[in-house]
Amino acid sequence: MPAPSRLLVPALILAVVGALAGPLAAVAKTTEAHPGANALVRELRQETAADAATVKRWRALLRDAKKQDSILAAISRPAEQTKPWKDYRPIFLTAKRRDDGIAFYREHRELLEQIAHDTGVPAEIVVAIIGVETSYGRITGNYRVLDALATLAFHYPPRAPFFRAELKQLLQLDGRLPQPIEQIKGSYAGAMGWGQFMPTSFAQWARDGDGDARIDLWGSRPDILHSVANYFVAHGWTRGAPVAGLAIAAPGPVPPEVRATETIHSLDSLARAGYTLAEQFDGATPATLLELEGAAGVEHWITFQNFYVISRYNRSPMYSMAVWQLSQEIARAGAPAP
């Protein structure tokens, strides 16, 4: 067989390289740290008209974000879905959490009572929220928020749209937080600070309570407390209105339809079903029934619109009841609402 021409071999190499160049370039162009990351950045750029430097920063942040399997495990077993009230309550209604809440209230009484006066949100409710959320700032989370939101946005299909929106908002908060985004830590779900605000909540409802032209939900007590109260105001808290009361069930009551904490009934209609309160309110007041599996048996509670507002912070009725009962223990122990 004749030997191939010396010119033919280089030509073949060039041909092969040329043939592969297009596909390889396409692969390089589409390579992304997480499935859907490039599309997210494109959307965000279109929505915000961000400049090239900002887009470059977003891409770098997403490349830095790490998928965390421990986050995927944690979100699949929240306490609200795995425990009855008799087991859930002791987690949050402890003597230490109550006593720490009383001490916090007393230490910040002037600030809390001014906020209560201005917003109508009782001081003990604000204190109870940060008590349940982070034990008064002691446990704010050890996950990088960037990792948490990227993991859930790109690797947790059941709630990907929600966490994708939160991740987009987090990227837009770059420069507005006390630290660079890649250093911010929070919960496995991406909640931040003493009040555990998600990025969208931070953007919409966090407040500069100390007037320093920045918002710090980790280090500024005025910012933290003003922000929690403002969250309640924004979601419809009614000054002086009732929250919840233990119901008296008549013999053979007829359980009404329940839609979580939505107040789809009136007190009069609940009374006709066999559920009343010892305290008297206008019979037309919107309310609903909450049934909990307590340590001593089934508990029936009548809850009102302000209870529903607490549930906007966390959709679990048990969470709302934990906040309410903790707030009442704080109030009864010497820190009454103004």
C-alpha positions as CSV (number, residue, x, y, z in Angstrom):
1,M,0.0,0.0,0.0
2,P,1.4,3.4,-0.9
3,A,2.4,5.6,2.1
4,P,0.0,8.5,2.7
5,S,1.1,11.9,1.6
6,R,2.8,14.0,4.4
7,L,0.4,16.8,3.6
8,L,-2.6,14.5,4.0
9,V,-2.2,13.8,7.7
10,P,-2.2,17.4,8.9
11,A,-5.1,18.1,6.6
12,L,-7.1,15.2,8.2
13,I,-6.2,16.5,11.7
14,L,-7.5,20.0,10.8
15,A,-10.6,18.5,9.3
16,V,-11.3,16.5,12.5
17,V,-10.6,19.5,14.7
18,G,-12.8,21.7,12.6
19,A,-15.7,19.2,12.7
20,L,-15.5,19.0,16.5
21,A,-15.0,22.7,17.1
22,G,-18.7,23.5,16.7
23,P,-20.1,20.9,19.1
24,L,-17.3,21.5,21.7
25,A,-18.0,25.2,21.6
26,A,-21.7,24.6,22.0
27,V,-21.1,22.4,25.0
28,A,-18.8,24.9,26.6
29,K,-21.3,27.7,26.0
30,T,-24.2,25.7,27.6
31,T,-22.2,24.3,30.5
32,E,-23.7,25.6,33.8
33,A,-23.2,25.0,37.5
34,H,-26.8,23.9,38.0
35,P,-29.5,22.9,35.6
36,G,-31.4,26.0,34.7
37,A,-28.9,28.5,36.0
38,N,-28.2,30.1,32.7
39,A,-31.9,30.6,32.0
40,L,-32.4,32.2,35.4
41,V,-29.7,34.7,34.7
42,R,-31.1,35.5,31.3
43,E,-34.5,36.1,32.8
44,L,-33.1,38.3,35.6
45,R,-31.2,40.4,33.1
46,Q,-34.3,40.9,31.0
47,E,-36.4,41.8,34.1
48,T,-33.9,44.2,35.6
49,A,-31.9,45.6,32.6
50,A,-28.8,44.8,34.6
51,D,-25.4,45.8,33.2
52,A,-22.7,43.4,32.1
53,A,-20.8,43.7,35.3
54,T,-23.8,42.8,37.4
55,V,-24.6,39.8,35.2
56,K,-21.0,38.6,35.4
57,R,-21.3,38.8,39.2
58,W,-24.6,36.8,39.2
59,R,-23.0,34.1,37.1
60,A,-20.0,33.9,39.4
61,L,-22.3,33.6,42.4
62,L,-24.2,30.7,40.9
63,R,-21.0,29.0,39.9
64,D,-19.9,29.3,43.5
65,A,-23.2,27.9,44.9
66,K,-23.0,24.3,46.1
67,K,-25.7,21.7,46.0
68,Q,-26.2,20.5,49.6
69,D,-27.8,17.1,50.1
70,S,-28.4,17.9,53.8
71,I,-30.7,20.7,52.7
72,L,-32.8,18.4,50.5
73,A,-33.0,16.0,53.4
74,A,-34.0,18.7,55.9
75,I,-36.8,20.2,53.8
76,S,-38.4,16.8,53.4
77,R,-39.0,16.4,57.1
78,P,-40.2,19.7,58.7
79,A,-41.5,19.4,62.2
80,E,-45.0,20.7,61.2
81,Q,-45.5,17.7,58.9
82,T,-44.1,14.9,61.1
83,K,-45.2,15.8,64.7
84,P,-48.6,16.2,66.3
85,W,-49.2,19.2,68.6
86,K,-48.5,17.3,71.7
87,D,-45.0,16.7,70.5
88,Y,-44.6,20.0,68.5
89,R,-45.5,22.3,71.4
90,P,-42.7,21.2,73.8
91,I,-40.1,22.2,71.2
92,F,-41.1,25.8,71.4
93,L,-43.0,26.3,74.6
94,T,-40.1,25.8,77.1
95,A,-39.4,27.6,80.3
96,K,-36.1,28.8,78.9
97,R,-37.7,30.3,75.8
98,R,-40.4,31.9,77.9
99,D,-37.8,33.4,80.4
100,D,-35.5,34.5,77.7
101,G,-38.5,36.2,76.0
102,I,-39.4,38.0,79.2
103,A,-35.8,39.2,79.6
104,F,-35.6,40.3,76.0
105,Y,-38.9,42.2,76.4
106,R,-37.7,44.0,79.5
107,E,-34.3,44.8,78.0
108,H,-35.9,46.4,74.9
109,R,-39.2,47.6,76.5
110,E,-39.1,51.2,75.3
111,L,-38.3,50.2,71.7
112,L,-40.9,47.4,71.6
113,E,-43.7,49.6,73.2
114,Q,-43.0,52.4,70.7
115,I,-43.3,49.9,67.8
116,A,-46.5,48.5,69.3
117,H,-47.9,52.0,69.7
118,D,-47.0,52.9,66.1
119,T,-48.1,49.7,64.4
120,G,-50.7,48.1,66.7
121,V,-48.8,44.8,66.8
122,P,-48.4,43.8,70.4
123,A,-44.8,43.7,71.7
124,E,-45.1,40.2,73.0
125,I,-46.1,38.9,69.5
126,V,-43.0,40.5,68.0
127,V,-40.9,39.0,70.8
128,A,-42.5,35.5,70.4
129,I,-41.7,35.5,66.7
130,I,-38.0,36.0,67.1
131,G,-38.2,33.5,70.0
132,V,-39.7,30.8,68.0
133,E,-37.7,31.6,64.8
134,T,-34.2,31.9,66.3
135,S,-34.3,31.7,70.1
136,Y,-33.8,35.5,70.2
137,G,-31.0,35.6,67.7
138,R,-28.9,32.7,69.0
139,I,-29.7,30.3,66.2
140,T,-30.0,32.1,62.8
141,G,-28.8,29.2,60.7
142,N,-25.5,27.8,59.5
143,Y,-26.2,27.2,55.8
144,R,-25.0,29.6,53.2
145,V,-28.2,31.2,51.9
146,L,-26.7,31.1,48.4
147,D,-26.3,27.3,48.7
148,A,-29.7,26.8,50.2
149,L,-31.6,28.6,47.6
150,A,-29.6,27.2,44.6
151,T,-30.1,23.7,46.0
152,L,-33.8,24.1,46.3
153,A,-34.3,26.2,43.1
154,F,-32.4,23.8,40.9
155,H,-32.6,20.4,42.6
156,Y,-35.9,20.3,44.5
157,P,-38.7,20.1,41.9
158,P,-41.7,20.1,44.3
159,R,-41.1,23.8,45.2
160,A,-38.7,24.9,42.5
161,P,-40.7,27.9,41.3
162,F,-40.9,29.3,44.8
163,F,-37.2,28.9,45.6
164,R,-36.2,30.1,42.1
165,A,-38.0,33.4,42.7
166,E,-36.3,33.7,46.1
167,L,-32.9,33.0,44.5
168,K,-33.5,35.7,41.9
169,Q,-34.4,38.1,44.7
170,L,-31.3,37.2,46.6
171,L,-29.1,38.0,43.7
172,Q,-30.8,41.4,43.5
173,L,-30.0,42.1,47.1
174,D,-26.3,42.0,46.4
175,G,-24.8,45.1,48.1
176,R,-27.8,45.7,50.3
177,L,-27.0,43.1,53.0
178,P,-24.5,43.5,55.8
179,Q,-22.1,41.0,54.1
180,P,-21.5,39.8,50.6
181,I,-24.1,37.4,49.4
182,E,-21.7,34.5,49.4
183,Q,-21.0,35.0,53.1
184,I,-24.6,35.4,54.3
185,K,-25.8,32.4,56.4
186,G,-29.3,31.3,57.3
187,S,-31.7,28.4,57.5
188,Y,-31.8,25.4,55.2
189,A,-34.7,27.1,53.4
190,G,-32.7,30.3,52.8
191,A,-34.3,32.4,55.6
192,M,-32.2,35.2,57.1
193,G,-31.6,37.1,60.3
194,W,-33.3,37.1,63.7
195,G,-36.7,37.1,62.1
196,Q,-35.8,34.6,59.3
197,F,-36.9,36.7,56.4
198,M,-36.8,35.2,53.0
199,P,-35.2,37.4,50.3
200,T,-38.6,38.5,48.9
201,S,-39.8,39.4,52.4
202,F,-36.6,41.3,53.0
203,A,-37.1,43.3,49.8
204,Q,-40.7,44.1,50.5
205,W,-41.1,44.4,54.3
206,A,-37.8,44.8,56.1
207,R,-37.3,48.2,57.6
208,D,-34.5,50.5,58.6
209,G,-35.5,51.0,62.2
210,D,-32.4,52.9,63.4
211,G,-32.2,55.4,60.6
212,D,-28.7,54.5,59.4
213,A,-29.9,54.1,55.8
214,R,-29.2,50.3,55.8
215,I,-31.1,47.3,57.0
216,D,-29.3,44.8,59.2
217,L,-31.5,41.9,60.4
218,W,-28.6,40.3,62.3
219,G,-27.1,43.2,64.3
220,S,-29.6,46.0,64.6
221,R,-32.4,45.5,67.2
222,P,-34.4,48.4,65.8
223,D,-34.2,47.0,62.3
224,I,-35.1,43.5,63.4
225,L,-38.1,44.5,65.5
226,H,-39.5,47.1,63.1
227,S,-39.3,44.6,60.3
228,V,-41.2,41.9,62.1
229,A,-43.9,44.3,63.1
230,N,-44.1,45.7,59.6
231,Y,-44.5,42.2,58.2
232,F,-47.6,41.8,60.4
233,V,-49.0,45.2,59.4
234,A,-48.5,44.4,55.7
235,H,-50.4,41.2,56.1
236,G,-53.4,42.7,57.8
237,W,-52.9,42.7,61.5
238,T,-55.8,44.5,63.3
239,R,-55.0,46.6,66.3
240,G,-56.7,45.3,69.4
241,A,-58.6,42.4,67.7
242,P,-58.7,38.9,69.1
243,V,-56.3,36.2,68.1
244,A,-57.5,32.8,69.4
245,G,-59.4,31.2,72.3
246,L,-59.9,27.7,73.6
247,A,-63.3,26.6,72.4
248,I,-66.1,25.0,74.5
249,A,-67.5,22.0,72.6
250,A,-71.1,21.1,73.1
251,P,-72.1,17.5,73.2
252,G,-72.3,16.1,69.7
253,P,-70.8,19.1,67.9
254,V,-70.8,19.1,64.1
255,P,-67.2,19.8,62.9
256,P,-67.3,22.6,60.3
257,E,-65.4,22.8,57.1
258,V,-61.8,24.0,57.7
259,R,-59.4,25.6,55.3
260,A,-56.2,25.8,57.3
261,T,-56.4,29.2,59.2
262,E,-58.8,31.0,56.9
263,T,-61.6,32.7,58.8
264,I,-64.4,31.3,56.6
265,H,-67.0,31.1,59.4
266,S,-68.5,33.5,61.9
267,L,-68.7,33.0,65.6
268,D,-72.5,32.6,65.3
269,S,-72.1,29.8,62.7
270,L,-69.5,28.1,64.9
271,A,-71.8,28.3,67.8
272,R,-74.6,26.6,65.8
273,A,-72.1,23.9,65.0
274,G,-71.5,23.5,68.8
275,Y,-68.3,25.5,69.4
276,T,-68.3,28.6,71.6
277,L,-66.0,30.8,73.6
278,A,-66.2,31.8,77.3
279,E,-65.5,35.4,76.3
280,Q,-68.1,37.3,74.4
281,F,-67.5,38.8,70.9
282,D,-69.7,40.1,68.2
283,G,-71.4,37.0,66.6
284,A,-70.6,38.2,63.1
285,T,-66.8,38.2,63.8
286,P,-65.0,36.1,61.2
287,A,-63.4,33.0,62.7
288,T,-62.6,29.3,62.2
289,L,-62.0,26.2,64.2
290,L,-58.6,24.6,64.8
291,E,-58.4,21.0,66.2
292,L,-55.1,19.9,67.7
293,E,-53.9,16.7,69.2
294,G,-52.8,17.8,72.7
295,A,-51.1,16.0,75.5
296,A,-54.5,15.6,77.3
297,G,-56.6,14.8,74.3
298,V,-58.1,16.7,71.4
299,E,-58.1,20.5,71.8
300,H,-60.6,22.8,70.0
301,W,-59.6,26.4,69.4
302,I,-61.5,29.2,67.8
303,T,-59.1,31.4,65.8
304,F,-59.6,34.8,64.3
305,Q,-58.1,37.0,61.5
306,N,-55.1,38.0,63.5
307,F,-54.2,34.3,64.0
308,Y,-54.4,34.0,60.2
309,V,-52.0,36.9,59.9
310,I,-49.5,35.0,62.2
311,S,-49.8,32.1,59.7
312,R,-48.6,34.3,56.9
313,Y,-45.2,34.1,58.6
314,N,-45.4,30.3,58.5
315,R,-48.4,28.4,57.0
316,S,-48.5,25.8,59.7
317,P,-51.4,26.3,62.2
318,M,-49.2,24.7,64.9
319,Y,-46.5,27.3,64.3
320,S,-49.1,30.1,64.7
321,M,-50.4,28.5,67.9
322,A,-46.8,28.1,69.3
323,V,-46.2,31.9,68.6
324,W,-49.5,32.8,70.2
325,Q,-49.1,30.7,73.3
326,L,-45.5,31.8,73.8
327,S,-46.6,35.4,73.5
328,Q,-49.2,34.9,76.2
329,E,-46.8,33.3,78.5
330,I,-44.4,36.2,78.1
331,A,-47.3,38.7,78.7
332,R,-48.7,36.9,81.8
333,A,-45.2,36.6,83.3
334,G,-44.8,40.4,83.6
335,A,-44.4,41.9,80.2
336,P,-47.9,43.1,79.4
337,A,-48.8,44.5,76.0
338,P,-49.1,48.3,76.1
